[in-house]
Amino acid sequence: MGDRTFASRRPAKGEEELELPTLFIWVNGNSRLLARCWTKWTGEKIGDDFIYVVTKFRDVLDLEGDSRYHQWCSIKLRENLWFLEKPNVDFSGLTCPLPEDVHATGRFKSATYIERRRQRIINQTPELTEIEKEQIKQIYEERSRLNNDAGYILFHVDHKVPLSKGGLHHPSNLAILKASENIMKGARLMPR
């Protein structure tokens, strides 16, 4: 209790004074530990991030290397983590480093990539018919349904011919692919 940490999001309107259940996942190689506690916004900022203080501490669990948990996980998965039952890990006597000691500027480099990708999708989307727009919508809805059923991001929508290789954002160039396969594929063309 009393340790300070930071997050990219400020509390929602009306939650500025509330103690909120908070999950932290520490990753070190294949090791993944889950800390469950309550935090409250201090009103402070560091760079573009918001400083929170741990007001109550619940426990630390060993996730045994399970890599499904990350910052983009679903509400369902976060609820599962909050109620997960596993043996506690003893962390008595240890404290978190100060936010000022571990805060890194430029943590949001991915935001630049996401914006560049969004622009590429806009630029590489041909004139679409209403039917083609609906097909694209259905592909993304099916991907979301599959991820919701899994409880985490298991599937991506893949551009068969990558955007970086001139592929179009068109239903004929889109497919649902396992996230692990899409990440391994990267921007390569796969043989058909």
SULVEN-V783665 format. One record per pair of residues at least 12 apart in sequence whose C-alpha atoms are under 7 Angstrom apart, sorted by the first residue. I is the first residue (numbers start at 1). GAP is how many residues later the second one is. Records with the same first field share a line. If there is no record, write none. Layout:
I = GAP / GAP
This chain:
1 = 53 / 54 / 55 / 56
2 = 51 / 52 / 53
3 = 50 / 51 / 92 / 93
4 = 47 / 48 / 49 / 50 / 94 / 95
5 = 46 / 47 / 48 / 94
6 = 43 / 44 / 45 / 46 / 93
7 = 42 / 43 / 44
8 = 40 / 41 / 42
9 = 40 / 41
10 = 40
11 = 30
16 = 25
17 = 23 / 24
18 = 22
19 = 19 / 20 / 21
20 = 18 / 19 / 20
21 = 16 / 17 / 18
22 = 14 / 15 / 16 / 17
23 = 12 / 13 / 14
24 = 12
30 = 35
31 = 33 / 34
32 = 30 / 31 / 32 / 33 / 34
33 = 27 / 28 / 29 / 30
34 = 26 / 27 / 28 / 29
35 = 24 / 25 / 26
36 = 21 / 22 / 23 / 24 / 46
37 = 17 / 19 / 20 / 21
38 = 16 / 17 / 18 / 19
39 = 13 / 14 / 15 / 16
40 = 12 / 13 / 14 / 15
41 = 12
59 = 29
60 = 28 / 29
61 = 25 / 26 / 27 / 28
62 = 27
68 = 84
73 = 79 / 80
74 = 77 / 78
76 = 75
77 = 74 / 75
121 = 48
124 = 44 / 45
125 = 43 / 44 / 45
132 = 39
135 = 36
136 = 35
140 = 17
143 = 12 / 13 / 14 / 33
154 = 24 / 25
155 = 21 / 22 / 23 / 24
156 = 20 / 21 / 22 / 23 / 26
157 = 17 / 18 / 19 / 20
158 = 16 / 17 / 18 / 19 / 24
159 = 14 / 15 / 16
160 = 13 / 14 / 15
161 = 12 / 28
162 = 25 / 27
164 = 23
